[in-house]
Amino acid sequence: MSFAKRFLRVTSAVFLGLFFLSSAQAADVIYTGTFSDKAVSGYDTVAYFTDGKPVKGSEKFSTKYKGAVWQFASQEHLDAFKATPEKYAPQYGGYCAYAIAAKNALVSSDPEAWKIVNGKLYLNYDKDIQAEWAMDIPGYIKKGDENWPALNK
C-alpha cells in the first residue's frame, strides 16, 4: 500500500474517531456556541430584568459561572448577578426553550428572542420559534422543566 493511501486511511480514521468522541460528549450546561465561552452571546442577563431589553455586555464587567463567561453592561449588573446568579441566568442554560420542550433537544438561542415569565428568563432560537413557543408558554415550560434534567447531564 502506498504512503498516500495509508496516510488517507489513518487521517480518515482519526477524524471519524474525533467526530464520534465529540458527538458522545455531553453538551455544556450553559449554551455558549461552538467557538465561544460567552453565555448569552455576551449579552447582559440582568438588563432583561432591569432595562426590559437585551443589552450587550462588556468584557470589563464579566465573571465566570458554570463554566461560561457572563458579561454585563455595568458594575451594578455584575454585582447583582454575582449575588444571585440563578435569578438572572436564563432557564435551560440559555438553550432554546421551545426546543427543550417540544423536541427534547439542545438548540442554540438568540438573545433577541426572549421573554421573562414568572421572574425567569427564557430564550428561543429566533423570533419565529418564539412565536410558536408563545402559543402555549405554560405548557412548554412544564414540558421543558420535565425534559431539562435529562438533557442537563
N, C-alpha and C positions, 0 to 999 in steps of 0.2 A: 504494500500500500504506500502510496506516495506521501511525502510530508504534508502537502497541501490537503489531501483527503483526511489524514489523521488530525491535522490542526482543525479542520472544519468539524469533524466529529466531536473532538474534545470541547471545542468552543460551543457547539450546539448543546452538548450535554451540560456544560456549566451554566449556560443561560437558561436552559429548561429547569435545572435544579433550583436556580435562584428564583425563577418565576413561581415554582410551586412552594418554595420556602416563604416567599413574601406573601403569597396568597393564603398560606396556612396561619400566618401570624395574626393575632388579634388586632383589631383596629384601636387607634388611640382613644382614650376615654374622652378627650376633648378634640373636636374637629379643628384641624389647623391647615388642611390642604396638604398636597403631596410634597411641595418644596418649601414649606414654611413651618415655623414653630409658633406663629401668632394665632391666638384664639380670636374668633370672630373677625378674621381678616384684619386685625389691628384696630377694630372699632372699640369705642369706649362703652362697655356694657352698662355702666352706671348712668350714662347720658340718656339711655332709653327711658329710664325711670324719672330722672330729674329734668331733662330737656324735652322729653316726649318725641325724640327723633334720633336717628343714627348720627353719631359724631365720630369722626376719625380720631383715634388716639395718637399719642406721641411716644417715641422711644424714651423721652425724658421722664415720663411718668409711667413706669412699667414694673411689673412683678411677675414672678413665676408662680403658677398654681396648677396642680395636677399635670405637671409635665409640659405645660404650654406657657407662652409669654402673653401676658394681658397688658394692653396699652390703654392709657386714659388721657383725657384732654386736660386734666388739671391735677394738682396735688390733692385737692379736696376729694375728687372722684377716686383717686388711687387709695387714699386713706379709708374711704367708705368701703371700697371693695375688700381691702385687707382686713377690715373689721368683721365683715360678714360676706365672704365670697359666695356662699351658697344662695344668698339673697339676690345677687346680681348676675351670677353665671347663668347662661341660657340652659334651659331644660335639655335633656338628652345630649349633653356635651356639646351643644351647638350644631348637631346634625339636624337635617330636615325633619321637623315634627310630623309632617304628613307621611313621609317615607317610613319613619319608625312605626307609625300606627298602621297605615294601610298596606305597606309592603313588607313590614318586619325587616327593614334593610337600612343600612347606614349609607346615607346620601348627603352630599355637600349641601351647604346652605348659603344664602345671600343675606348679608347684614341689612340690606334694604327691604327684605321681605320678613317683617317681624310683627309681633303682637304681644302685648302683656295681658295675661289672663289670670285673674285671681292672684295678682302680685308676682307672677312668674313670667319670664321672658321665653318666648318660643320663636324659632327661626324656621324659615322654609326655603326650599330650593330656589324659587323665584316667585314673582307676584302671581303668575298664573296658577301655580301649585298652591300658593297661599289662598287664592280664591276658592279652590277646591276644598282645602282644609277648613275654610271659614263656613262651609255649608253644614258642618257638624262638629264644631270645636269641642264641645263636651265629650262627644263620642270618640273623637280622635285622641283627645287627651287621655281618656280612660284606657283605650286600646294601647296608646303609646306607653303609658305607665306600666301596663302589663308586659309589653314587649321589651322595654328598655333593659331590665335586669339581665336577660339572657344575651342581649347584644353588647352589653357593657362589661363583659368578662374578658 
